[in-house]
Amino acid sequence: MKRLFLLLLLLTSCTKEELENFEWGFRYGNSSKKEEVLDSVVNATYQYTPQQIYKNSTQNHELNDGYFNELTMKWEYAFRPAFTYVDFDKDGDMDIFAKVEDYIKDGDIQWNSLYVLENLGNNQWKNNFDLIPEQKGVFYRRLKAADIDNDGDIDIVGFVAQEPAFGDYYPNIGGVDLFRFEDGIFKYENIVPYEENIDIWFHGGALADVNNDGWVDIIGSSTTSRIYLNRGGGVFYPNEYFDIGKKWGDGGTSWGGVHIWNLDFADLNNDGLLDMIGGLAKNEDFFFDFEGNDMEEFQKTTEIYYNTGTYPFYDVEPYYLGTDYYTDKIEDSFPTSNDVAIIDYNGDGYLDIFTAESKAWKFSRDGVFQYHQNNGDGTFSVRNDVFKYGDNELFESFEGGQIWDIKAFDINNDGNSELLIENWKYAGFNIWHQNSEGKLTRGVY
């Protein structure tokens, strides 16, 4: 991890010519160039920041120092998009709680096995399966981190949306599991029993104290979002929940062509309450079958529900982020929000939002990144001029539409925020740093 931080520190200070050299070396396999860069900073140091524990999984992910990329950090098993950061041993650097994505069917370690990628320092990692002694083998779409029982340790919640085993019947089996950290291991508990039910087929999920009572609640997202309130001590009742959010279409098995792929919480209007941000995925084969679903609605990718402070907390009309890429052609539109990064980018005291959006995959694997500036009045403005012209677009060979995770934070402690793709290998190791004109400029390594 230390070597990766140091590498980034060097890269973000490079000239355009140097960046082009690095891009050639990293993208096209010039290992001698890579080693030369690494060796040049081997004696430098980096001061790690201890993990802070927040009342929601979004901040636990976004505001801590952990990050990774499959091209520059090597390990045995692939994982995406179900992963999160946790300094379980409290040694000051981020470990990774993840599941095996490789399709392995035999042996003790198989597809969907959970493990901790333990950070040993100096970019050395250890696969630790012993920390999760009880394995269920289900398909977790998301793994989220928060202190569920207020004991000072990070716990992990897994949101289940069973994946067909490469051609098998699509079962729509969902549920929720908790891995409570106690006695040095993550102990398994089932919170929402598995069943074939589209309403709990949770492609997205988050942890947040939605009712501001000091206990972190569980929120799963499928056709809409479903809240399970923490009754104190990390106790949940699976039959006690309430649904929130707009229903697209009939909300049934065809879900109106809309699914909430990612879910985040943050205080966007500085009222002390956590607001809900939902990233939508739309299926053009179903979406237009329902009344009111037109091209304008099709291109609404990110919805915001402001917390009212009273039950059911999000019973309001959603606010939708805008786009600079509106079109009347389905094949040219970006109807899916793959992830968001939430940060006060312009330093005005209000949290802004970066979005990663994609075209329908049947047409292309193109993606765009957009910056939405918080106006401080409950609205946002698209301000893609923060990017160097064209550098927010990942078209054609970059396969930018397959990106699941982005993050924005000050990687090299220079007072400026960088934006990076965390884990989708086809797009390469992308990092946007501010150039001399203050524009976010993309480098691919």
Phi and psi in degrees as a GROMACS rama.xvg file:
@    title "Ramachandran Plot"
@    xaxis  label "Phi"
@    yaxis  label "Psi"
@TYPE xy
-60.8011  -43.3613  LYS-2
-64.1504  -35.3786  ARG-3
-67.8356  -42.6463  LEU-4
-59.7118  -43.0885  PHE-5
-66.3926  -38.063  LEU-6
-60.6195  -44.7387  LEU-7
-63.5213  -39.3767  LEU-8
-57.6089  -42.0528  LEU-9
-69.8899  -45.2232  LEU-10
-62.9386  -39.3181  LEU-11
-72.6331  -5.06588  THR-12
-108.97  8.72568  SER-13
-79.8567  155.974  CYS-14
-77.2278  170.475  THR-15
-59.91  -43.463  LYS-16
-63.104  -41.1634  GLU-17
-65.1253  -39.3946  GLU-18
-63.167  -40.0939  LEU-19
-62.4118  -39.3244  GLU-20
-63.6946  -42.9781  ASN-21
-64.9704  -41.2324  PHE-22
-59.164  -42.5743  GLU-23
-62.2381  -45.8372  TRP-24
-65.2276  -41.8772  GLY-25
-80.4074  -38.7939  PHE-26
-79.338  -27.9509  ARG-27
-114.704  15.78  TYR-28
82.2696  25.9878  GLY-29
-79.1315  86.1484  ASN-30
-65.955  -31.0082  SER-31
-64.9131  -37.866  SER-32
-65.6718  -42.2816  LYS-33
-60.1453  -46.8049  LYS-34
-65.1888  -35.1485  GLU-35
-62.3985  -43.2998  GLU-36
-63.3641  -46.8549  VAL-37
-62.7735  -45.1232  LEU-38
-64.6089  -29.1558  ASP-39
-68.7089  -17.5849  SER-40
-121.109  15.0368  VAL-41
-64.5248  -25.2757  VAL-42
-94.3678  0.506852  ASN-43
-77.4743  170.878  ALA-44
-129.023  157.917  THR-45
-137.355  134.285  TYR-46
-94.4551  112.875  GLN-47
-74.9388  149.104  TYR-48
-102.104  126.604  THR-49
-56.9577  147.556  PRO-50
-65.8419  128.813  GLN-51
-93.7471  142.163  GLN-52
-106.954  119.016  ILE-53
-107.986  170.223  TYR-54
-86.7197  18.766  LYS-55
-156.618  150.49  ASN-56
-69.3858  -27.4206  SER-57
-60.9887  -50.9745  THR-58
-67.1996  -35.9123  GLN-59
-60.8563  -30.1084  ASN-60
-86.4854  -47.3137  HIS-61
-75.6754  -36.0452  GLU-62
-97.7697  -2.38887  LEU-63
-98.4829  167.355  ASN-64
-78.3098  -9.63177  ASP-65
-66.8328  143.431  GLY-66
-168.864  163.342  TYR-67
-158.482  169.025  PHE-68
-154.048  138.126  ASN-69
-70.2757  -18.2008  GLU-70
-85.5458  -24.4919  LEU-71
-112.4  -9.79124  THR-72
-126.475  126.093  MET-73
-105.716  137.635  LYS-74
-153.739  175.403  TRP-75
-80.3659  -36.3163  GLU-76
-117.978  139.34  TYR-77
-76.3399  150.189  ALA-78
-151.745  136.076  PHE-79
173.176  143.885  ARG-80
-93.406  6.21355  PRO-81
-82.6852  100.178  ALA-82
-162.204  161.317  PHE-83
-158.861  169.131  THR-84
-100.283  140.815  TYR-85
-156.412  124.314  VAL-86
-87.3052  75.9147  ASP-87
-67.0914  -30.8996  PHE-88
-96.1275  1.3122  ASP-89
53.3838  43.8673  LYS-90
-98.7743  3.33379  ASP-91
98.1089  -3.89263  GLY-92
-128.961  156.314  ASP-93
-81.108  128.733  MET-94
-95.9023  169.877  ASP-95
-124.153  124.098  ILE-96
-96.1517  121.051  PHE-97
-148.135  177.45  ALA-98
-127.589  152.168  LYS-99
-71.8455  123.957  VAL-100
-96.3694  -17.1052  GLU-101
-65.7943  139.666  ASP-102
-81.8965  80.5167  TYR-103
-106.529  124.2  ILE-104
-108.058  -11.9918  LYS-105
-122.509  152.158  ASP-106
95.3268  -179.829  GLY-107
-71.3791  -30.2741  ASP-108
-107.274  117.671  ILE-109
-132.402  176.168  GLN-110
-51.6409  130.534  TRP-111
81.8178  3.03535  ASN-112
-65.0118  136.917  SER-113
-91.4729  147.429  LEU-114
-160.155  167.557  TYR-115
-109.874  125.448  VAL-116
-85.7498  98.9562  LEU-117
-80.6564  125.128  GLU-118
-82.4518  113.096  ASN-119
-95.2885  -0.721918  LEU-120
88.4765  161.091  GLY-121
54.6771  36.1926  ASN-122
60.7047  30.9878  ASN-123
-107.998  135.828  GLN-124
-133.001  150.151  TRP-125
-128.849  128.402  LYS-126
-75.7483  117.599  ASN-127
-119.772  98.6725  ASN-128
-88.5458  -17.0483  PHE-129
-69.0032  -20.2201  ASP-130
-71.8488  -17.4708  LEU-131
-122.008  81.1125  ILE-132
-68.9141  -26.441  PRO-133
-106.715  112.74  GLU-134
-110.876  138.245  GLN-135
-107.444  -18.2379  LYS-136
72.2141  16.0628  GLY-137
-88.4434  166.462  VAL-138
-92.6184  104.893  PHE-139
-87.309  119.865  TYR-140
-76.1837  -34.7379  ARG-141
-138.732  143.047  ARG-142
-121.289  124.364  LEU-143
-125.768  150.214  LYS-144
-119.416  133.002  ALA-145
-168.058  165.68  ALA-146
-88.6114  95.933  ASP-147
-70.9705  -36.32  ILE-148
-110.375  12.4743  ASP-149
56.4268  38.381  ASN-150
-102.837  7.52768  ASP-151
88.8222  1.82787  GLY-152
-115.771  149.416  ASP-153
-80.5568  129.639  ILE-154
-106.328  164.09  ASP-155
-122.127  136.163  ILE-156
-117.445  131.049  VAL-157
-108.367  129.766  GLY-158
-102.336  122.271  PHE-159
-96.6838  128.952  VAL-160
-141.641  93.8262  ALA-161
-56.2795  132.359  GLN-162
-95.3608  137.278  GLU-163
-65.028  139.224  PRO-164
-79.1756  71.905  ALA-165
52.894  65.7226  PHE-166
110.399  -10.1986  GLY-167
-71.0681  168.249  ASP-168
-57.5599  136.625  TYR-169
-82.342  106  TYR-170
-87.7708  -16.225  PRO-171
55.8047  38.0427  ASN-172
-87.0315  128.606  ILE-173
-132.543  -179.138  GLY-174
160.775  -175.072  GLY-175
-140.906  133.577  VAL-176
-121.028  148.955  ASP-177
-117.403  133.96  LEU-178
-115.301  95.0614  PHE-179
-83.1057  126.724  ARG-180
-82.3082  110.89  PHE-181
-145.322  141.682  GLU-182
54.4102  34.1835  ASP-183
81.9691  4.97926  GLY-184
-135.384  167.055  ILE-185
-97.6122  107.805  PHE-186
-90.1362  131.23  LYS-187
-77.2573  136.66  TYR-188
-141.014  138.461  GLU-189
-90.1664  128.515  ASN-190
-99.6991  -49.4666  ILE-191
-117.925  112.045  VAL-192
-56.5891  145.466  PRO-193
-68.1604  136.253  TYR-194
-160.123  159.914  GLU-195
-81.5184  99.5588  GLU-196
-158.207  115.248  ASN-197
-60.0819  -27.1471  ILE-198
-72.1491  -21.0123  ASP-199
-117.418  16.5842  ILE-200
-81.9642  78.3586  TRP-201
-82.6881  98.6072  PHE-202
-74.2465  -25.6958  HIS-203
-129.855  167.001  GLY-204
-177.664  159.442  GLY-205
-155.307  167.066  ALA-206
-123.065  128.461  LEU-207
-162.177  147.184  ALA-208
-83.331  83.1854  ASP-209
-72.7517  -30.3227  VAL-210
-101.288  9.4162  ASN-211
57.5256  38.2494  ASN-212
-102.717  5.26839  ASP-213
93.3858  -3.92578  GLY-214
-116.138  135.744  TRP-215
-79.2541  128.732  VAL-216
-98.5037  167.408  ASP-217
-110.194  129.82  ILE-218
-128.74  117.628  ILE-219
-103.652  149.934  GLY-220
-126.951  132.254  SER-221
-136.492  -110.319  SER-222
-70.4267  -35.7327  THR-223
-133.757  -168.334  THR-224
-105.885  143.295  SER-225
-124.442  127.726  ARG-226
-104.835  129.434  ILE-227
-112.81  111.37  TYR-228
-77.1675  138.161  LEU-229
-74.5867  120.968  ASN-230
-86.9216  8.5865  ARG-231
103.924  139.043  GLY-232
71.2285  12.5011  GLY-233
77.7728  26.8314  GLY-234
-98.5166  132.001  VAL-235
-130.701  148.755  PHE-236
-114.493  117.5  TYR-237
-62.614  -23.295  PRO-238
-92.864  1.66187  ASN-239
-108.589  104.9  GLU-240
-156.886  168.574  TYR-241
-147.201  144.715  PHE-242
-93.3666  143.685  ASP-243
-135.533  159.931  ILE-244
101.55  163.715  GLY-245
-70.9004  137.707  LYS-246
-94.5898  124.527  LYS-247
-97.5422  129.576  TRP-248
67.4998  -144.356  GLY-249
-91.0647  -4.05076  ASP-250
69.5524  9.09372  GLY-251
-91.7837  -149.727  GLY-252
-64.5982  -25.4845  THR-253
-89.7689  -3.82469  SER-254
39.7654  30.427  TRP-255
61.6141  15.9224  GLY-256
75.0084  13.5898  GLY-257
-129.413  136.995  VAL-258
-140.729  145.452  HIS-259
-91.5778  102.667  ILE-260
-80.318  -34.1368  TRP-261
-137.306  148.693  ASN-262
-137.166  134.193  LEU-263
-140.9  159.018  ASP-264
-133.635  137.837  PHE-265
-163.189  156.445  ALA-266
-86.7443  96.7253  ASP-267
-85.6155  -21.7769  LEU-268
-115.254  13.5518  ASN-269
57.81  38.8563  ASN-270
-104.396  6.84197  ASP-271
85.0043  2.3338  GLY-272
-114.901  148.144  LEU-273
-86.025  121.844  LEU-274
-91.5965  157.049  ASP-275
-106.128  129.862  MET-276
-117.368  118.405  ILE-277
-112.351  129.172  GLY-278
-97.6768  121.332  GLY-279
-96.9623  144.317  LEU-280
-118.127  134.147  ALA-281
-123.081  139.4  LYS-282
-108.069  113.135  ASN-283
-65.9988  -16.1453  GLU-284
-74.8434  -20.35  ASP-285
-115.872  -32.8765  PHE-286
-54.8737  -46.3749  PHE-287
-80.5235  1.23375  PHE-288
-77.4184  -9.28256  ASP-289
-110.966  142.777  PHE-290
-58.6559  134.522  GLU-291
88.6592  -9.56046  GLY-292
-88.7568  100.821  ASN-293
-119.29  -172.701  ASP-294
-64.7536  -33.7517  MET-295
-64.3427  -45.8255  GLU-296
-65.7801  -34.7874  GLU-297
-60.7309  -29.8953  PHE-298
-98.8482  13.6001  GLN-299
-87.2036  107.767  LYS-300
-105.601  -24.0661  THR-301
-133.696  122.429  THR-302
-113.358  145.857  GLU-303
-123.001  128.658  ILE-304
-113.917  117.538  TYR-305
-82.7615  131.855  TYR-306
-68.335  125.809  ASN-307
-85.5303  -16.1625  THR-308
88.1328  -8.45192  GLY-309
-130.091  150.051  THR-310
-54.1296  136.987  TYR-311
-89.5274  24.3251  PRO-312
74.7065  -33.9815  PHE-313
-128.7  31.5771  TYR-314
-84.6813  66.4613  ASP-315
-139.371  161.672  VAL-316
-70.1794  135.985  GLU-317
-72.5571  151.185  PRO-318
-100.62  135.692  TYR-319
-110.254  133.192  TYR-320
-68.2624  148.341  LEU-321
-86.7342  -172.924  GLY-322
-149.266  148.844  THR-323
-93.1047  6.84072  ASP-324
-123.539  33.9981  TYR-325
-66.9165  138.682  TYR-326
-149.462  161.718  THR-327
-100.74  8.62491  ASP-328
-110.966  124.976  LYS-329
-57.8101  -43.8562  ILE-330
-68.3985  -16.395  GLU-331
-100.172  -3.97756  ASP-332
-86.813  163.192  SER-333
-119.348  83.5244  PHE-334
-88.816  -1.23577  PRO-335
-122.027  130.758  THR-336
-98.3161  112.443  SER-337
-82.6339  -34.8867  ASN-338
-168.282  164.887  ASP-339
-130.212  154.627  VAL-340
-121.072  130.088  ALA-341
-116.153  121.696  ILE-342
-162.754  150.28  ILE-343
-79.9968  84.2318  ASP-344
-71.4295  -38.4117  TYR-345
-95.8923  3.9316  ASN-346
70.0841  26.9747  GLY-347
-96.5417  5.41503  ASP-348
93.5921  -2.18306  GLY-349
-117.903  140.966  TYR-350
-74.3185  131.618  LEU-351
-102.853  171.99  ASP-352
-133.454  127.494  ILE-353
-98.5807  138.038  PHE-354
-119.529  145.912  THR-355
-113.616  116.222  ALA-356
-123.575  153.833  GLU-357
-135.839  159.04  SER-358
-76.6447  166.417  LYS-359
-62.412  130.424  ALA-360
-66.2355  -18.1498  TRP-361
-69.2133  -19.4256  LYS-362
-97.9729  -46.5518  PHE-363
-166.92  173.876  SER-364
-108.313  29.5647  ARG-365
-75.8318  151.145  ASP-366
-144.196  156.666  GLY-367
-133.591  151.044  VAL-368
-113.038  135.533  PHE-369
-131.831  146.745  GLN-370
-107.908  126.028  TYR-371
-115.438  110.669  HIS-372
-85.8141  129.08  GLN-373
-73.6519  122.803  ASN-374
-85.2436  -6.51155  ASN-375
83.3982  1.81965  GLY-376
-124.432  20.2053  ASP-377
91.7097  0.310759  GLY-378
-118.893  164.264  THR-379
-131.388  150.315  PHE-380
-118.565  135.912  SER-381
-73.1438  122.553  VAL-382
-131.386  66.6999  ARG-383
-73.4573  0.0886624  ASN-384
-72.9991  -3.35137  ASP-385
-71.9357  -18.73  VAL-386
-90.3505  147.787  PHE-387
-59.158  140.635  LYS-388
-52.1687  124.053  TYR-389
84.3418  -11.5442  GLY-390
-79.1865  -4.53317  ASP-391
-92.2505  3.69546  ASN-392
-109.496  130.925  GLU-393
-118.822  93.7612  LEU-394
-109.456  159.304  PHE-395
56.0491  -113.8  GLU-396
-67.0949  -16.4527  SER-397
-75.1638  -18.5136  PHE-398
50.1538  46.6428  GLU-399
-66.5987  -19.155  GLY-400
-76.1978  -6.16326  GLY-401
-96.6275  9.17151  GLN-402
-80.5288  131.322  ILE-403
-102.529  -30.1493  TRP-404
-136.52  130.807  ASP-405
-128.591  160.505  ILE-406
-151.45  145.364  LYS-407
-127.722  121.441  ALA-408
-166.661  171.939  PHE-409
-82.1363  94.0373  ASP-410
-67.5441  -43.1575  ILE-411
-107.279  17.0766  ASN-412
56.1456  39.0257  ASN-413
-102.158  5.31898  ASP-414
90.0164  -4.88171  GLY-415
-113.819  146.426  ASN-416
-89.2726  136.945  SER-417
-105.312  157.975  GLU-418
-118.587  133.42  LEU-419
-141.74  152.532  LEU-420
-83.6267  127.383  ILE-421
-82.0362  -41.8564  GLU-422
-150.908  16.3477  ASN-423
-104.735  111.032  TRP-424
-68.5497  -25.6233  LYS-425
-65.5265  -29.8606  TYR-426
-85.4465  -4.1174  ALA-427
78.4453  179.067  GLY-428
-85.1339  96.6771  PHE-429
-97.368  131.244  ASN-430
-139.389  131.923  ILE-431
-102.617  118.871  TRP-432
-117.397  160.491  HIS-433
-80.6034  126.27  GLN-434
-83.2304  -172.069  ASN-435
-64.4396  -19.5688  SER-436
-95.0217  4.3834  GLU-437
81.1589  10.0065  GLY-438
-91.7815  142.917  LYS-439
-72.9626  118.351  LEU-440
-117.392  131.038  THR-441
-88.8076  133.462  ARG-442
-119.57  140.594  GLY-443
-117.528  122.649  VAL-444
